[in-house]
Amino acid sequence: VQLQASGGGLVQAGGSLRLSCAASGLTFGSATMGWFRQAPGREREFVAAISASGGPTYYADSVVGRFTISRDNAKSTMYLQMNSLKSEDTAVYYCAAEFTNYESTYYVRADEYDYWGQGTLVTVSS
């Protein structure tokens, strides 16, 4: 299983970015997916999760109303649209995947995921 995160970069506060996570080596439609982030000196934290079906989603309180998680199962790709970015969103963003038999399940804990991408850096300047 390989997960390739991309789309990070430098953006001014209030701006937008869209992250992508391309998956290979797994049956994408049977995997629940998530985004996590890790800022310098801080622990990795949950950002958003999406079920295998793409239906149920869940967000950290800090990003509700600003970030949108989505997936295209035909392209084996997950996305994170980030709007109204703040300096505190600066972090390395990681995508994660885990197989599931339940199409409406999502996971919010890092230890529930077995597969991780390499991370993409998002820097928000104030």
C-alpha positions as CSV (number, residue, x, y, z in Angstrom):
1,V,0.0,0.0,0.0
2,Q,1.3,3.4,-0.9
3,L,-0.2,6.8,-0.1
4,Q,1.2,9.9,-1.8
5,A,0.2,13.2,-0.3
6,S,0.6,16.4,-2.3
7,G,-0.6,19.9,-2.6
8,G,1.1,21.6,0.3
9,G,2.9,24.9,0.0
10,L,3.1,28.5,1.3
11,V,-0.1,30.5,1.5
12,Q,-1.1,33.7,3.2
13,A,-3.6,33.7,6.1
14,G,-7.1,33.6,4.7
15,G,-6.0,31.8,1.6
16,S,-6.9,28.3,0.4
17,L,-5.1,25.1,-0.5
18,R,-6.3,21.7,-1.7
19,L,-4.3,18.6,-0.6
20,S,-4.5,15.3,-2.5
21,C,-3.7,11.8,-1.4
22,A,-3.3,9.3,-4.1
23,A,-3.5,5.7,-3.1
24,S,-2.2,2.5,-4.7
25,G,-1.9,-1.1,-3.8
26,L,-5.3,-1.3,-2.0
27,T,-9.0,-1.6,-2.8
28,F,-9.6,2.1,-2.3
29,G,-13.4,1.7,-2.0
30,S,-12.9,-0.6,1.0
31,A,-10.7,1.8,2.9
32,T,-11.7,4.5,5.4
33,M,-9.4,7.5,5.1
34,G,-8.2,10.4,7.2
35,W,-6.0,13.5,7.4
36,F,-3.8,14.2,10.3
37,R,-1.3,17.0,10.9
38,Q,1.8,17.6,13.0
39,A,3.1,21.1,13.8
40,P,6.7,21.6,15.0
41,G,7.1,20.5,18.6
42,R,3.6,19.2,18.8
43,E,2.0,15.7,18.6
44,R,0.2,14.5,15.5
45,E,-3.4,15.5,15.6
46,F,-6.6,14.4,13.8
47,V,-8.0,16.8,11.2
48,A,-10.7,15.0,9.2
49,A,-11.9,11.5,8.3
50,I,-14.1,10.1,5.6
51,S,-15.8,6.7,5.3
52,A,-15.1,4.2,2.6
53,S,-18.4,5.2,0.8
54,G,-17.6,8.9,1.0
55,G,-20.7,9.5,2.9
56,P,-20.1,10.0,6.6
57,T,-17.3,12.5,7.4
58,Y,-16.0,13.9,10.7
59,Y,-13.8,17.0,11.5
60,A,-11.8,18.3,14.3
61,D,-13.4,21.3,16.0
62,S,-10.6,23.5,14.9
63,V,-11.3,23.0,11.2
64,V,-15.1,22.7,11.1
65,G,-16.5,25.1,8.5
66,R,-13.2,25.7,6.9
67,F,-11.9,22.3,5.7
68,T,-13.8,19.8,3.5
69,I,-12.7,16.2,3.1
70,S,-13.8,14.3,0.0
71,R,-12.8,11.3,-2.1
72,D,-13.0,10.0,-5.6
73,N,-13.1,6.3,-5.5
74,A,-12.7,6.0,-9.2
75,K,-9.4,7.8,-9.0
76,S,-8.3,6.3,-5.7
77,T,-7.7,9.8,-4.4
78,M,-8.7,11.6,-1.3
79,Y,-8.8,15.4,-1.0
80,L,-8.7,18.1,1.7
81,Q,-10.0,21.5,0.7
82,M,-8.6,24.0,3.2
83,N,-10.2,27.5,3.2
84,S,-9.7,30.5,5.5
85,L,-6.3,29.2,6.5
86,K,-4.8,30.4,9.7
87,S,-1.2,30.5,11.0
88,E,-2.1,27.8,13.4
89,D,-2.9,25.5,10.5
90,T,0.8,25.4,9.7
91,A,1.9,21.8,9.9
92,V,2.9,18.7,8.0
93,Y,-0.3,17.0,6.8
94,Y,-0.4,13.3,6.5
95,C,-3.0,11.1,4.9
96,A,-3.9,7.7,6.3
97,A,-5.9,4.6,5.3
98,E,-7.3,1.6,6.9
99,F,-9.3,-1.3,5.5
100,T,-12.8,-1.7,6.7
101,N,-15.8,-4.0,6.1
102,Y,-18.2,-1.2,7.0
103,E,-18.6,1.5,4.3
104,S,-20.0,4.1,6.7
105,T,-17.2,3.8,9.3
106,Y,-14.5,6.4,9.9
107,Y,-11.7,6.5,12.4
108,V,-10.4,9.5,14.3
109,R,-7.4,8.0,16.2
110,A,-4.0,7.7,14.6
111,D,-3.6,4.2,16.1
112,E,-6.6,3.0,14.1
113,Y,-4.8,3.5,10.8
114,D,-2.2,1.1,9.5
115,Y,-1.1,3.0,6.3
116,W,0.4,6.4,6.1
117,G,1.6,8.8,3.5
118,Q,4.9,10.7,3.7
119,G,3.3,14.1,4.5
120,T,3.1,17.4,2.8
121,L,4.1,20.7,4.4
122,V,1.5,23.5,4.7
123,T,2.9,26.9,5.8
124,V,0.4,29.7,6.5
125,S,2.0,33.1,6.8
126,S,0.3,35.8,8.9
